[in-house]
Amino acid sequence: MIFGYCRISTKGQSFDLQEDALKNAGCERVFRDVASGAKTKRPGLDDLLGQLRAGDIIVVYKLDRLGRSLQHLVHLMNQLTERQIGLRSLNDPVDTTTPQGRLITNVFASIAEFERDLIRERTKAGLASARARGRNGGRPPGLSKEAQNVAIAAEALYKQGSLSAQQIAAQLSISKTTLYKYLRLQGVGIGSVGLR
C-alpha cells in the first residue's frame, strides 16, 4: 500500500499543495501533522508508522516534512529499511525502492555519522582546552536529590555497623563501588566503623 505523509508548521498554513502532490503520486491514504520541524510529538507520523507493513511505501512531498533533523531522518530511514518499507520523496532524489535510492540513503547515513564524529571531536577539543585553562568540564560534582537520599541512608546503615558492605549495597540497590563513593561524599571515613 502507498501511504502519504505531510506536515505543516502552523495552523495558518495549508496542506493543499502537499496533499494534491501525494494523491497524484498514487497515495491511498494521507497522514497529516501540524508541528514545527523541531517538535518530537507527531501523532500523525506515529499513527502512520504503526500501520505500516513490509512492502508498503511512504511518499512525502519533501524530506524536510518527515525528519526533524538529518540524524532523525537517517534513523527513520534505517528503521523503514529494516522493516522493508520504501520511502519516496517527490522533490528530493530519494526513492529507497530502487538501487540508486538505497545508495543515496547510505550516503545520508554516512553524512549523519560524519556529523556525529565531528561533534564528538569538537567536544573533546573543547574539554581539553578548558582543562588546559584549569577548568574541568563534565557533570558538576555532587548528587541528585534521589542519590543524596540514598547516600544518607548508606551513611546511617554504615555507621550502625551491623551489615556488611555487600548487604548495604544490596539493600539500597546500588553497587559496592557506588556505596563507597556515596560514603566518601558524605565525609565518612571508610574503615572507621569496620565495614566488611
Buried (B, 14 or more C-beta within 10 A) or exposed (E): EBBBBBBBBEEEEEBEEBBEBBEEBEBEEBBBBBBEEEEEEBEBBEEBBEEBEEEBBBBBBBBBBBBBEBBBBBBBBBEBBEEEBBBBBBEBEBBBEEEEBBEBBBEBBEEBEEBEEEEEEEEEEEBEEEEEEEEEEEEEEEBEEEBBEBBEBBBEBBEEEEBEBEEBBBEBEBEBEBBBBBBEBBEBEEEEEEBE
